[in-house]
Each structure stands twice: as structure tokens, then as C-alpha cells.
Amino acid sequence: MSIQITANDLGPTLAEEGTAAHREEVERLADAVRGFAPGAAAALVDWAGTEISRLRAWAVARSALMERIADTQAQAQAAATGRGAFRLIA
């Protein structure tokens, strides 16, 4: 849950203060997305890279994390209601 809060609240702060000022949070986000967004995770913690590269990587990592959280919540809701997800095909 703390990763979701960090991903939601960190954007404006990163833009103002930079990624180096929030290195711990940025590294935790990179760890959280490494399994499903490895390129973004690597760029996010590439401290030899440019600031703009890390900010762009943050945007990609945040998007991937939010998508993963939404998918997990949808699966949990489907399981709780006793319905699996299905797709209508015309």
C-alpha cells in the first residue's frame, strides 16, 4: 500500500525537488516494478543517467504499477463475487 501512495504523491515533488532528493522512494518504486517493467526500473535508478531519463522512467513505472494494482483489484473483486472475468466476442 505504501508503494501506491508513493506513486500517487511523488510526481509533483520529483518535478520540483528532483529524483536524487527522494532516492529511497525512487529505489523502492524501482524494486516494486522490476518484475513487470524492468527497463523502467533500471532507468529509474540509473544515477549516472540524466534527470529527465529518471523522470520519464518514473512516469512509465508509475503507470505500470497503477495498471498492475487495478488488475489485482479487479481479480479480487471478481473472485469475491464468484464470477470470473469473461469477454463477449461478436
PDB file of N, CA, C and O in Angstrom:
ATOM      1  N   MET A   1       0.814  -1.187   0.000  1.00  0.00           N
ATOM      2  CA  MET A   1       0.000   0.000   0.000  1.00  0.00           C
ATOM      3  C   MET A   1       0.862   1.256   0.000  1.00  0.00           C
ATOM      4  O   MET A   1       0.483   2.247  -0.625  1.00  0.00           O
ATOM      5  N   SER A   2       1.967   1.251   0.655  1.00  0.00           N
ATOM      6  CA  SER A   2       2.820   2.430   0.685  1.00  0.00           C
ATOM      7  C   SER A   2       3.390   2.745  -0.688  1.00  0.00           C
ATOM      8  O   SER A   2       3.648   3.908  -1.001  1.00  0.00           O
ATOM      9  N   ILE A   3       3.589   1.715  -1.514  1.00  0.00           N
ATOM     10  CA  ILE A   3       4.083   1.946  -2.873  1.00  0.00           C
ATOM     11  C   ILE A   3       3.030   2.718  -3.659  1.00  0.00           C
ATOM     12  O   ILE A   3       3.376   3.645  -4.392  1.00  0.00           O
ATOM     13  N   GLN A   4       1.761   2.364  -3.527  1.00  0.00           N
ATOM     14  CA  GLN A   4       0.698   3.073  -4.236  1.00  0.00           C
ATOM     15  C   GLN A   4       0.643   4.534  -3.801  1.00  0.00           C
ATOM     16  O   GLN A   4       0.526   5.427  -4.639  1.00  0.00           O
ATOM     17  N   ILE A   5       0.724   4.774  -2.522  1.00  0.00           N
ATOM     18  CA  ILE A   5       0.696   6.145  -2.021  1.00  0.00           C
ATOM     19  C   ILE A   5       1.894   6.923  -2.545  1.00  0.00           C
ATOM     20  O   ILE A   5       1.753   8.071  -2.965  1.00  0.00           O
ATOM     21  N   THR A   6       3.065   6.310  -2.524  1.00  0.00           N
ATOM     22  CA  THR A   6       4.269   6.959  -3.033  1.00  0.00           C
ATOM     23  C   THR A   6       4.117   7.273  -4.511  1.00  0.00           C
ATOM     24  O   THR A   6       4.451   8.377  -4.942  1.00  0.00           O
ATOM     25  N   ALA A   7       3.625   6.334  -5.288  1.00  0.00           N
ATOM     26  CA  ALA A   7       3.490   6.546  -6.722  1.00  0.00           C
ATOM     27  C   ALA A   7       2.493   7.654  -7.018  1.00  0.00           C
ATOM     28  O   ALA A   7       2.684   8.408  -7.972  1.00  0.00           O
ATOM     29  N   ASN A   8       1.437   7.772  -6.226  1.00  0.00           N
ATOM     30  CA  ASN A   8       0.449   8.814  -6.448  1.00  0.00           C
ATOM     31  C   ASN A   8       0.955  10.196  -6.055  1.00  0.00           C
ATOM     32  O   ASN A   8       0.669  11.174  -6.746  1.00  0.00           O
ATOM     33  N   ASP A   9       1.688  10.292  -4.978  1.00  0.00           N
ATOM     34  CA  ASP A   9       2.043  11.584  -4.416  1.00  0.00           C
ATOM     35  C   ASP A   9       3.414  12.099  -4.833  1.00  0.00           C
ATOM     36  O   ASP A   9       3.698  13.281  -4.642  1.00  0.00           O
ATOM     37  N   LEU A  10       4.249  11.275  -5.381  1.00  0.00           N
ATOM     38  CA  LEU A  10       5.636  11.637  -5.599  1.00  0.00           C
ATOM     39  C   LEU A  10       5.870  12.487  -6.850  1.00  0.00           C
ATOM     40  O   LEU A  10       6.854  13.224  -6.900  1.00  0.00           O
ATOM     41  N   GLY A  11       5.015  12.411  -7.843  1.00  0.00           N
ATOM     42  CA  GLY A  11       5.240  13.098  -9.116  1.00  0.00           C
ATOM     43  C   GLY A  11       5.547  14.579  -9.020  1.00  0.00           C
ATOM     44  O   GLY A  11       6.609  15.011  -9.469  1.00  0.00           O
ATOM     45  N   PRO A  12       4.651  15.368  -8.449  1.00  0.00           N
ATOM     46  CA  PRO A  12       4.926  16.805  -8.355  1.00  0.00           C
ATOM     47  C   PRO A  12       6.183  17.110  -7.530  1.00  0.00           C
ATOM     48  O   PRO A  12       6.927  18.042  -7.832  1.00  0.00           O
ATOM     49  N   THR A  13       6.399  16.322  -6.502  1.00  0.00           N
ATOM     50  CA  THR A  13       7.575  16.526  -5.659  1.00  0.00           C
ATOM     51  C   THR A  13       8.851  16.235  -6.435  1.00  0.00           C
ATOM     52  O   THR A  13       9.829  16.975  -6.327  1.00  0.00           O
ATOM     53  N   LEU A  14       8.845  15.159  -7.220  1.00  0.00           N
ATOM     54  CA  LEU A  14      10.025  14.832  -8.032  1.00  0.00           C
ATOM     55  C   LEU A  14      10.314  15.935  -9.039  1.00  0.00           C
ATOM     56  O   LEU A  14      11.471  16.294  -9.258  1.00  0.00           O
ATOM     57  N   ALA A  15       9.277  16.463  -9.643  1.00  0.00           N
ATOM     58  CA  ALA A  15       9.467  17.521 -10.630  1.00  0.00           C
ATOM     59  C   ALA A  15      10.086  18.763 -10.002  1.00  0.00           C
ATOM     60  O   ALA A  15      10.891  19.446 -10.635  1.00  0.00           O
ATOM     61  N   GLU A  16       9.717  19.055  -8.774  1.00  0.00           N
ATOM     62  CA  GLU A  16      10.238  20.243  -8.097  1.00  0.00           C
ATOM     63  C   GLU A  16      11.611  20.014  -7.463  1.00  0.00           C
ATOM     64  O   GLU A  16      12.501  20.856  -7.573  1.00  0.00           O
ATOM     65  N   GLU A  17      11.774  18.864  -6.797  1.00  0.00           N
ATOM     66  CA  GLU A  17      12.976  18.638  -5.997  1.00  0.00           C
ATOM     67  C   GLU A  17      13.998  17.707  -6.645  1.00  0.00           C
ATOM     68  O   GLU A  17      15.153  17.665  -6.222  1.00  0.00           O
ATOM     69  N   GLY A  18      13.580  16.964  -7.664  1.00  0.00           N
ATOM     70  CA  GLY A  18      14.491  16.046  -8.333  1.00  0.00           C
ATOM     71  C   GLY A  18      14.480  14.658  -7.719  1.00  0.00           C
ATOM     72  O   GLY A  18      14.082  14.478  -6.568  1.00  0.00           O
ATOM     73  N   THR A  19      14.917  13.689  -8.490  1.00  0.00           N
ATOM     74  CA  THR A  19      14.895  12.294  -8.049  1.00  0.00           C
ATOM     75  C   THR A  19      15.933  12.013  -6.977  1.00  0.00           C
ATOM     76  O   THR A  19      15.705  11.175  -6.105  1.00  0.00           O
ATOM     77  N   ALA A  20      17.060  12.691  -7.026  1.00  0.00           N
ATOM     78  CA  ALA A  20      18.111  12.443  -6.037  1.00  0.00           C
ATOM     79  C   ALA A  20      17.645  12.799  -4.630  1.00  0.00           C
ATOM     80  O   ALA A  20      18.078  12.176  -3.660  1.00  0.00           O
ATOM     81  N   ALA A  21      16.780  13.779  -4.509  1.00  0.00           N
ATOM     82  CA  ALA A  21      16.267  14.185  -3.209  1.00  0.00           C
ATOM     83  C   ALA A  21      15.349  13.129  -2.596  1.00  0.00           C
ATOM     84  O   ALA A  21      15.098  13.134  -1.391  1.00  0.00           O
ATOM     85  N   HIS A  22      14.858  12.233  -3.432  1.00  0.00           N
ATOM     86  CA  HIS A  22      13.925  11.189  -2.983  1.00  0.00           C
ATOM     87  C   HIS A  22      14.431   9.819  -3.430  1.00  0.00           C
ATOM     88  O   HIS A  22      13.667   8.968  -3.886  1.00  0.00           O
ATOM     89  N   ARG A  23      15.700   9.641  -3.288  1.00  0.00           N
ATOM     90  CA  ARG A  23      16.361   8.425  -3.775  1.00  0.00           C
ATOM     91  C   ARG A  23      15.753   7.158  -3.173  1.00  0.00           C
ATOM     92  O   ARG A  23      15.533   6.185  -3.895  1.00  0.00           O
ATOM     93  N   GLU A  24      15.482   7.147  -1.884  1.00  0.00           N
ATOM     94  CA  GLU A  24      14.938   5.959  -1.232  1.00  0.00           C
ATOM     95  C   GLU A  24      13.577   5.569  -1.822  1.00  0.00           C
ATOM     96  O   GLU A  24      13.341   4.398  -2.118  1.00  0.00           O
ATOM     97  N   GLU A  25      12.694   6.540  -1.991  1.00  0.00           N
ATOM     98  CA  GLU A  25      11.369   6.270  -2.551  1.00  0.00           C
ATOM     99  C   GLU A  25      11.467   5.795  -3.999  1.00  0.00           C
ATOM    100  O   GLU A  25      10.758   4.875  -4.407  1.00  0.00           O
ATOM    101  N   VAL A  26      12.346   6.426  -4.766  1.00  0.00           N
ATOM    102  CA  VAL A  26      12.541   6.050  -6.168  1.00  0.00           C
ATOM    103  C   VAL A  26      13.069   4.621  -6.260  1.00  0.00           C
ATOM    104  O   VAL A  26      12.631   3.854  -7.117  1.00  0.00           O
ATOM    105  N   GLU A  27      13.995   4.262  -5.395  1.00  0.00           N
ATOM    106  CA  GLU A  27      14.541   2.904  -5.406  1.00  0.00           C
ATOM    107  C   GLU A  27      13.495   1.880  -4.978  1.00  0.00           C
ATOM    108  O   GLU A  27      13.477   0.767  -5.505  1.00  0.00           O
ATOM    109  N   ARG A  28      12.625   2.231  -4.036  1.00  0.00           N
ATOM    110  CA  ARG A  28      11.542   1.309  -3.642  1.00  0.00           C
ATOM    111  C   ARG A  28      10.566   1.105  -4.793  1.00  0.00           C
ATOM    112  O   ARG A  28      10.105  -0.013  -5.022  1.00  0.00           O
ATOM    113  N   LEU A  29      10.248   2.171  -5.517  1.00  0.00           N
ATOM    114  CA  LEU A  29       9.361   2.039  -6.670  1.00  0.00           C
ATOM    115  C   LEU A  29      10.010   1.164  -7.730  1.00  0.00           C
ATOM    116  O   LEU A  29       9.342   0.314  -8.320  1.00  0.00           O
ATOM    117  N   ALA A  30      11.293   1.353  -7.982  1.00  0.00           N
ATOM    118  CA  ALA A  30      12.002   0.526  -8.959  1.00  0.00           C
ATOM    119  C   ALA A  30      11.964  -0.940  -8.554  1.00  0.00           C
ATOM    120  O   ALA A  30      11.752  -1.810  -9.399  1.00  0.00           O
ATOM    121  N   ASP A  31      12.164  -1.221  -7.278  1.00  0.00           N
ATOM    122  CA  ASP A  31      12.097  -2.600  -6.799  1.00  0.00           C
ATOM    123  C   ASP A  31      10.702  -3.190  -7.006  1.00  0.00           C
ATOM    124  O   ASP A  31      10.563  -4.366  -7.344  1.00  0.00           O
ATOM    125  N   ALA A  32       9.681  -2.375  -6.804  1.00  0.00           N
ATOM    126  CA  ALA A  32       8.302  -2.846  -6.922  1.00  0.00           C
ATOM    127  C   ALA A  32       7.919  -3.190  -8.357  1.00  0.00           C
ATOM    128  O   ALA A  32       7.102  -4.085  -8.576  1.00  0.00           O
ATOM    129  N   VAL A  33       8.493  -2.499  -9.337  1.00  0.00           N
ATOM    130  CA  VAL A  33       8.100  -2.723 -10.734  1.00  0.00           C
ATOM    131  C   VAL A  33       9.113  -3.545 -11.536  1.00  0.00           C
ATOM    132  O   VAL A  33       8.878  -3.851 -12.705  1.00  0.00           O
ATOM    133  N   ARG A  34      10.214  -3.894 -10.922  1.00  0.00           N
ATOM    134  CA  ARG A  34      11.287  -4.584 -11.651  1.00  0.00           C
ATOM    135  C   ARG A  34      10.804  -5.861 -12.362  1.00  0.00           C
ATOM    136  O   ARG A  34      11.278  -6.175 -13.453  1.00  0.00           O
ATOM    137  N   GLY A  35       9.874  -6.586 -11.756  1.00  0.00           N
ATOM    138  CA  GLY A  35       9.396  -7.837 -12.338  1.00  0.00           C
ATOM    139  C   GLY A  35       8.566  -7.678 -13.597  1.00  0.00           C
ATOM    140  O   GLY A  35       8.565  -8.571 -14.444  1.00  0.00           O
ATOM    141  N   PHE A  36       7.854  -6.557 -13.746  1.00  0.00           N
ATOM    142  CA  PHE A  36       6.980  -6.384 -14.907  1.00  0.00           C
ATOM    143  C   PHE A  36       7.298  -5.144 -15.735  1.00  0.00           C
ATOM    144  O   PHE A  36       6.692  -4.943 -16.788  1.00  0.00           O
ATOM    145  N   ALA A  37       8.225  -4.316 -15.289  1.00  0.00           N
ATOM    146  CA  ALA A  37       8.695  -3.169 -16.071  1.00  0.00           C
ATOM    147  C   ALA A  37      10.202  -3.002 -15.832  1.00  0.00           C
ATOM    148  O   ALA A  37      10.641  -2.004 -15.261  1.00  0.00           O
ATOM    149  N   PRO A  38      10.983  -3.993 -16.277  1.00  0.00           N
ATOM    150  CA  PRO A  38      12.420  -3.982 -15.950  1.00  0.00           C
ATOM    151  C   PRO A  38      13.192  -2.810 -16.542  1.00  0.00           C
ATOM    152  O   PRO A  38      14.121  -2.308 -15.909  1.00  0.00           O
ATOM    153  N   GLY A  39      12.834  -2.370 -17.724  1.00  0.00           N
ATOM    154  CA  GLY A  39      13.531  -1.236 -18.344  1.00  0.00           C
ATOM    155  C   GLY A  39      13.298   0.051 -17.575  1.00  0.00           C
ATOM    156  O   GLY A  39      14.229   0.823 -17.344  1.00  0.00           O
ATOM    157  N   ALA A  40      12.057   0.277 -17.181  1.00  0.00           N
ATOM    158  CA  ALA A  40      11.734   1.473 -16.400  1.00  0.00           C
ATOM    159  C   ALA A  40      12.422   1.421 -15.045  1.00  0.00           C
ATOM    160  O   ALA A  40      12.927   2.435 -14.563  1.00  0.00           O
ATOM    161  N   ALA A  41      12.445   0.257 -14.436  1.00  0.00           N
ATOM    162  CA  ALA A  41      13.102   0.108 -13.129  1.00  0.00           C
ATOM    163  C   ALA A  41      14.589   0.419 -13.232  1.00  0.00           C
ATOM    164  O   ALA A  41      15.145   1.105 -12.375  1.00  0.00           O
ATOM    165  N   ALA A  42      15.223  -0.079 -14.269  1.00  0.00           N
ATOM    166  CA  ALA A  42      16.660   0.158 -14.446  1.00  0.00           C
ATOM    167  C   ALA A  42      16.945   1.642 -14.691  1.00  0.00           C
ATOM    168  O   ALA A  42      17.875   2.202 -14.111  1.00  0.00           O
ATOM    169  N   ALA A  43      16.152   2.270 -15.543  1.00  0.00           N
ATOM    170  CA  ALA A  43      16.363   3.694 -15.840  1.00  0.00           C
ATOM    171  C   ALA A  43      16.064   4.566 -14.629  1.00  0.00           C
ATOM    172  O   ALA A  43      16.691   5.608 -14.437  1.00  0.00           O
ATOM    173  N   LEU A  44      15.117   4.143 -13.823  1.00  0.00           N
ATOM    174  CA  LEU A  44      14.723   4.914 -12.651  1.00  0.00           C
ATOM    175  C   LEU A  44      15.848   5.041 -11.633  1.00  0.00           C
ATOM    176  O   LEU A  44      15.950   6.051 -10.936  1.00  0.00           O
ATOM    177  N   VAL A  45      16.680   4.031 -11.548  1.00  0.00           N
ATOM    178  CA  VAL A  45      17.772   4.058 -10.565  1.00  0.00           C
ATOM    179  C   VAL A  45      19.144   4.160 -11.229  1.00  0.00           C
ATOM    180  O   VAL A  45      20.161   3.821 -10.624  1.00  0.00           O
ATOM    181  N   ASP A  46      19.163   4.622 -12.460  1.00  0.00           N
ATOM    182  CA  ASP A  46      20.435   4.856 -13.150  1.00  0.00           C
ATOM    183  C   ASP A  46      20.916   6.249 -12.755  1.00  0.00           C
ATOM    184  O   ASP A  46      20.597   7.241 -13.411  1.00  0.00           O
ATOM    185  N   TRP A  47      21.682   6.305 -11.682  1.00  0.00           N
ATOM    186  CA  TRP A  47      22.108   7.591 -11.131  1.00  0.00           C
ATOM    187  C   TRP A  47      23.181   8.256 -11.978  1.00  0.00           C
ATOM    188  O   TRP A  47      23.498   9.427 -11.768  1.00  0.00           O
ATOM    189  N   ALA A  48      23.750   7.514 -12.945  1.00  0.00           N
ATOM    190  CA  ALA A  48      24.690   8.122 -13.879  1.00  0.00           C
ATOM    191  C   ALA A  48      23.960   8.729 -15.078  1.00  0.00           C
ATOM    192  O   ALA A  48      24.554   9.472 -15.859  1.00  0.00           O
ATOM    193  N   GLY A  49      22.669   8.411 -15.221  1.00  0.00           N
ATOM    194  CA  GLY A  49      21.867   8.932 -16.322  1.00  0.00           C
ATOM    195  C   GLY A  49      21.386  10.347 -16.030  1.00  0.00           C
ATOM    196  O   GLY A  49      21.728  10.945 -15.010  1.00  0.00           O
ATOM    197  N   THR A  50      20.594  10.856 -16.945  1.00  0.00           N
ATOM    198  CA  THR A  50      20.090  12.222 -16.809  1.00  0.00           C
ATOM    199  C   THR A  50      18.828  12.255 -15.941  1.00  0.00           C
ATOM    200  O   THR A  50      18.132  11.252 -15.789  1.00  0.00           O
ATOM    201  N   GLU A  51      18.563  13.403 -15.394  1.00  0.00           N
ATOM    202  CA  GLU A  51      17.369  13.592 -14.566  1.00  0.00           C
ATOM    203  C   GLU A  51      16.098  13.363 -15.394  1.00  0.00           C
ATOM    204  O   GLU A  51      15.150  12.737 -14.921  1.00  0.00           O
ATOM    205  N   ILE A  52      16.086  13.865 -16.608  1.00  0.00           N
ATOM    206  CA  ILE A  52      14.895  13.690 -17.438  1.00  0.00           C
ATOM    207  C   ILE A  52      14.633  12.213 -17.729  1.00  0.00           C
ATOM    208  O   ILE A  52      13.478  11.794 -17.801  1.00  0.00           O
ATOM    209  N   SER A  53      15.686  11.427 -17.895  1.00  0.00           N
ATOM    210  CA  SER A  53      15.509   9.988 -18.106  1.00  0.00           C
ATOM    211  C   SER A  53      14.876   9.331 -16.887  1.00  0.00           C
ATOM    212  O   SER A  53      14.003   8.474 -17.023  1.00  0.00           O
ATOM    213  N   ARG A  54      15.311   9.729 -15.706  1.00  0.00           N
ATOM    214  CA  ARG A  54      14.726   9.160 -14.487  1.00  0.00           C
ATOM    215  C   ARG A  54      13.274   9.612 -14.315  1.00  0.00           C
ATOM    216  O   ARG A  54      12.433   8.826 -13.881  1.00  0.00           O
ATOM    217  N   LEU A  55      12.975  10.866 -14.651  1.00  0.00           N
ATOM    218  CA  LEU A  55      11.593  11.337 -14.544  1.00  0.00           C
ATOM    219  C   LEU A  55      10.680  10.608 -15.531  1.00  0.00           C
ATOM    220  O   LEU A  55       9.549  10.256 -15.195  1.00  0.00           O
ATOM    221  N   ARG A  56      11.168  10.388 -16.727  1.00  0.00           N
ATOM    222  CA  ARG A  56      10.383   9.633 -17.707  1.00  0.00           C
ATOM    223  C   ARG A  56      10.194   8.190 -17.243  1.00  0.00           C
ATOM    224  O   ARG A  56       9.111   7.621 -17.387  1.00  0.00           O
ATOM    225  N   ALA A  57      11.246   7.606 -16.689  1.00  0.00           N
ATOM    226  CA  ALA A  57      11.158   6.238 -16.168  1.00  0.00           C
ATOM    227  C   ALA A  57      10.163   6.179 -15.014  1.00  0.00           C
ATOM    228  O   ALA A  57       9.441   5.194 -14.861  1.00  0.00           O
ATOM    229  N   TRP A  58      10.126   7.235 -14.200  1.00  0.00           N
ATOM    230  CA  TRP A  58       9.155   7.287 -13.107  1.00  0.00           C
ATOM    231  C   TRP A  58       7.733   7.244 -13.664  1.00  0.00           C
ATOM    232  O   TRP A  58       6.881   6.530 -13.135  1.00  0.00           O
ATOM    233  N   ALA A  59       7.479   7.993 -14.714  1.00  0.00           N
ATOM    234  CA  ALA A  59       6.139   8.014 -15.311  1.00  0.00           C
ATOM    235  C   ALA A  59       5.751   6.638 -15.839  1.00  0.00           C
ATOM    236  O   ALA A  59       4.617   6.200 -15.649  1.00  0.00           O
ATOM    237  N   VAL A  60       6.677   5.958 -16.496  1.00  0.00           N
ATOM    238  CA  VAL A  60       6.404   4.614 -17.021  1.00  0.00           C
ATOM    239  C   VAL A  60       6.194   3.636 -15.869  1.00  0.00           C
ATOM    240  O   VAL A  60       5.260   2.834 -15.897  1.00  0.00           O
ATOM    241  N   ALA A  61       7.053   3.698 -14.861  1.00  0.00           N
ATOM    242  CA  ALA A  61       6.958   2.792 -13.714  1.00  0.00           C
ATOM    243  C   ALA A  61       5.654   3.019 -12.960  1.00  0.00           C
ATOM    244  O   ALA A  61       4.995   2.061 -12.558  1.00  0.00           O
ATOM    245  N   ARG A  62       5.282   4.271 -12.766  1.00  0.00           N
ATOM    246  CA  ARG A  62       4.036   4.586 -12.067  1.00  0.00           C
ATOM    247  C   ARG A  62       2.838   4.052 -12.830  1.00  0.00           C
ATOM    248  O   ARG A  62       1.929   3.470 -12.239  1.00  0.00           O
ATOM    249  N   SER A  63       2.836   4.247 -14.132  1.00  0.00           N
ATOM    250  CA  SER A  63       1.742   3.759 -14.962  1.00  0.00           C
ATOM    251  C   SER A  63       1.643   2.233 -14.890  1.00  0.00           C
ATOM    252  O   SER A  63       0.550   1.687 -14.742  1.00  0.00           O
ATOM    253  N   ALA A  64       2.768   1.557 -14.992  1.00  0.00           N
ATOM    254  CA  ALA A  64       2.785   0.094 -14.922  1.00  0.00           C
ATOM    255  C   ALA A  64       2.297  -0.385 -13.561  1.00  0.00           C
ATOM    256  O   ALA A  64       1.556  -1.365 -13.476  1.00  0.00           O
ATOM    257  N   LEU A  65       2.702   0.292 -12.508  1.00  0.00           N
ATOM    258  CA  LEU A  65       2.280  -0.090 -11.165  1.00  0.00           C
ATOM    259  C   LEU A  65       0.781   0.130 -10.977  1.00  0.00           C
ATOM    260  O   LEU A  65       0.096  -0.729 -10.422  1.00  0.00           O
ATOM    261  N   MET A  66       0.273   1.256 -11.427  1.00  0.00           N
ATOM    262  CA  MET A  66      -1.160   1.531 -11.293  1.00  0.00           C
ATOM    263  C   MET A  66      -1.988   0.510 -12.081  1.00  0.00           C
ATOM    264  O   MET A  66      -3.048   0.078 -11.630  1.00  0.00           O
ATOM    265  N   GLU A  67      -1.494   0.133 -13.256  1.00  0.00           N
ATOM    266  CA  GLU A  67      -2.187  -0.875 -14.054  1.00  0.00           C
ATOM    267  C   GLU A  67      -2.191  -2.218 -13.341  1.00  0.00           C
ATOM    268  O   GLU A  67      -3.204  -2.916 -13.324  1.00  0.00           O
ATOM    269  N   ARG A  68      -1.065  -2.574 -12.758  1.00  0.00           N
ATOM    270  CA  ARG A  68      -0.956  -3.838 -12.030  1.00  0.00           C
ATOM    271  C   ARG A  68      -1.878  -3.843 -10.814  1.00  0.00           C
ATOM    272  O   ARG A  68      -2.522  -4.853 -10.529  1.00  0.00           O
ATOM    273  N   ILE A  69      -1.945  -2.734 -10.102  1.00  0.00           N
ATOM    274  CA  ILE A  69      -2.827  -2.635  -8.937  1.00  0.00           C
ATOM    275  C   ILE A  69      -4.285  -2.747  -9.368  1.00  0.00           C
ATOM    276  O   ILE A  69      -5.066  -3.441  -8.717  1.00  0.00           O
ATOM    277  N   ALA A  70      -4.660  -2.083 -10.444  1.00  0.00           N
ATOM    278  CA  ALA A  70      -6.036  -2.144 -10.944  1.00  0.00           C
ATOM    279  C   ALA A  70      -6.395  -3.567 -11.354  1.00  0.00           C
ATOM    280  O   ALA A  70      -7.498  -4.032 -11.064  1.00  0.00           O
ATOM    281  N   ASP A  71      -5.478  -4.265 -12.025  1.00  0.00           N
ATOM    282  CA  ASP A  71      -5.728  -5.649 -12.420  1.00  0.00           C
ATOM    283  C   ASP A  71      -5.922  -6.543 -11.198  1.00  0.00           C
ATOM    284  O   ASP A  71      -6.816  -7.388 -11.176  1.00  0.00           O
ATOM    285  N   THR A  72      -5.090  -6.355 -10.194  1.00  0.00           N
ATOM    286  CA  THR A  72      -5.189  -7.152  -8.975  1.00  0.00           C
ATOM    287  C   THR A  72      -6.511  -6.899  -8.262  1.00  0.00           C
ATOM    288  O   THR A  72      -7.145  -7.836  -7.775  1.00  0.00           O
ATOM    289  N   GLN A  73      -6.927  -5.648  -8.198  1.00  0.00           N
ATOM    290  CA  GLN A  73      -8.202  -5.317  -7.558  1.00  0.00           C
ATOM    291  C   GLN A  73      -9.378  -5.901  -8.330  1.00  0.00           C
ATOM    292  O   GLN A  73     -10.337  -6.377  -7.723  1.00  0.00           O
ATOM    293  N   ALA A  74      -9.318  -5.870  -9.652  1.00  0.00           N
ATOM    294  CA  ALA A  74     -10.390  -6.435 -10.466  1.00  0.00           C
ATOM    295  C   ALA A  74     -10.476  -7.940 -10.280  1.00  0.00           C
ATOM    296  O   ALA A  74     -11.573  -8.494 -10.205  1.00  0.00           O
ATOM    297  N   GLN A  75      -9.333  -8.605 -10.205  1.00  0.00           N
ATOM    298  CA  GLN A  75      -9.325 -10.051  -9.973  1.00  0.00           C
ATOM    299  C   GLN A  75      -9.890 -10.394  -8.604  1.00  0.00           C
ATOM    300  O   GLN A  75     -10.649 -11.354  -8.465  1.00  0.00           O
ATOM    301  N   ALA A  76      -9.526  -9.620  -7.600  1.00  0.00           N
ATOM    302  CA  ALA A  76     -10.034  -9.856  -6.253  1.00  0.00           C
ATOM    303  C   ALA A  76     -11.545  -9.637  -6.192  1.00  0.00           C
ATOM    304  O   ALA A  76     -12.265 -10.390  -5.536  1.00  0.00           O
ATOM    305  N   GLN A  77     -12.008  -8.609  -6.875  1.00  0.00           N
ATOM    306  CA  GLN A  77     -13.442  -8.333  -6.889  1.00  0.00           C
ATOM    307  C   GLN A  77     -14.192  -9.441  -7.618  1.00  0.00           C
ATOM    308  O   GLN A  77     -15.256  -9.866  -7.165  1.00  0.00           O
ATOM    309  N   ALA A  78     -13.661  -9.908  -8.724  1.00  0.00           N
ATOM    310  CA  ALA A  78     -14.302 -10.996  -9.468  1.00  0.00           C
ATOM    311  C   ALA A  78     -14.355 -12.266  -8.625  1.00  0.00           C
ATOM    312  O   ALA A  78     -15.359 -12.979  -8.629  1.00  0.00           O
ATOM    313  N   ALA A  79     -13.277 -12.544  -7.908  1.00  0.00           N
ATOM    314  CA  ALA A  79     -13.247 -13.730  -7.054  1.00  0.00           C
ATOM    315  C   ALA A  79     -14.237 -13.592  -5.896  1.00  0.00           C
ATOM    316  O   ALA A  79     -14.879 -14.571  -5.514  1.00  0.00           O
ATOM    317  N   ALA A  80     -14.364 -12.405  -5.344  1.00  0.00           N
ATOM    318  CA  ALA A  80     -15.264 -12.177  -4.214  1.00  0.00           C
ATOM    319  C   ALA A  80     -16.726 -12.316  -4.614  1.00  0.00           C
ATOM    320  O   ALA A  80     -17.554 -12.743  -3.809  1.00  0.00           O
ATOM    321  N   THR A  81     -17.043 -11.961  -5.838  1.00  0.00           N
ATOM    322  CA  THR A  81     -18.426 -12.055  -6.293  1.00  0.00           C
ATOM    323  C   THR A  81     -18.726 -13.410  -6.913  1.00  0.00           C
ATOM    324  O   THR A  81     -19.863 -13.679  -7.300  1.00  0.00           O
ATOM    325  N   GLY A  82     -17.726 -14.254  -7.007  1.00  0.00           N
ATOM    326  CA  GLY A  82     -17.930 -15.582  -7.557  1.00  0.00           C
ATOM    327  C   GLY A  82     -17.979 -15.635  -9.066  1.00  0.00           C
ATOM    328  O   GLY A  82     -18.401 -16.631  -9.654  1.00  0.00           O
ATOM    329  N   ARG A  83     -17.546 -14.559  -9.685  1.00  0.00           N
ATOM    330  CA  ARG A  83     -17.561 -14.511 -11.144  1.00  0.00           C
ATOM    331  C   ARG A  83     -16.148 -14.342 -11.656  1.00  0.00           C
ATOM    332  O   ARG A  83     -15.370 -13.541 -11.138  1.00  0.00           O
ATOM    333  N   GLY A  84     -15.841 -15.088 -12.649  1.00  0.00           N
ATOM    334  CA  GLY A  84     -14.563 -14.911 -13.334  1.00  0.00           C
ATOM    335  C   GLY A  84     -14.733 -13.886 -14.425  1.00  0.00           C
ATOM    336  O   GLY A  84     -15.849 -13.601 -14.858  1.00  0.00           O
ATOM    337  N   ALA A  85     -13.647 -13.344 -14.860  1.00  0.00           N
ATOM    338  CA  ALA A  85     -13.702 -12.375 -15.953  1.00  0.00           C
ATOM    339  C   ALA A  85     -13.983 -13.109 -17.254  1.00  0.00           C
ATOM    340  O   ALA A  85     -13.470 -14.208 -17.463  1.00  0.00           O
ATOM    341  N   PHE A  86     -14.777 -12.529 -18.121  1.00  0.00           N
ATOM    342  CA  PHE A  86     -15.039 -13.086 -19.428  1.00  0.00           C
ATOM    343  C   PHE A  86     -15.156 -11.970 -20.425  1.00  0.00           C
ATOM    344  O   PHE A  86     -15.347 -10.808 -20.068  1.00  0.00           O
ATOM    345  N   ARG A  87     -15.041 -12.333 -21.671  1.00  0.00           N
ATOM    346  CA  ARG A  87     -15.096 -11.340 -22.747  1.00  0.00           C
ATOM    347  C   ARG A  87     -16.141 -11.798 -23.766  1.00  0.00           C
ATOM    348  O   ARG A  87     -16.126 -12.950 -24.200  1.00  0.00           O
ATOM    349  N   LEU A  88     -17.032 -10.910 -24.140  1.00  0.00           N
ATOM    350  CA  LEU A  88     -18.003 -11.209 -25.186  1.00  0.00           C
ATOM    351  C   LEU A  88     -17.343 -10.977 -26.539  1.00  0.00           C
ATOM    352  O   LEU A  88     -16.729  -9.937 -26.777  1.00  0.00           O
ATOM    353  N   ILE A  89     -17.479 -11.949 -27.408  1.00  0.00           N
ATOM    354  CA  ILE A  89     -16.895 -11.840 -28.742  1.00  0.00           C
ATOM    355  C   ILE A  89     -18.025 -11.911 -29.738  1.00  0.00           C
ATOM    356  O   ILE A  89     -18.792 -12.874 -29.740  1.00  0.00           O
ATOM    357  N   ALA A  90     -18.140 -10.899 -30.594  1.00  0.00           N
ATOM    358  CA  ALA A  90     -19.208 -10.873 -31.583  1.00  0.00           C
ATOM    359  C   ALA A  90     -18.771 -11.547 -32.861  1.00  0.00           C
ATOM    360  O   ALA A  90     -19.546 -11.622 -33.815  1.00  0.00           O
TER     361      ALA A  90
END
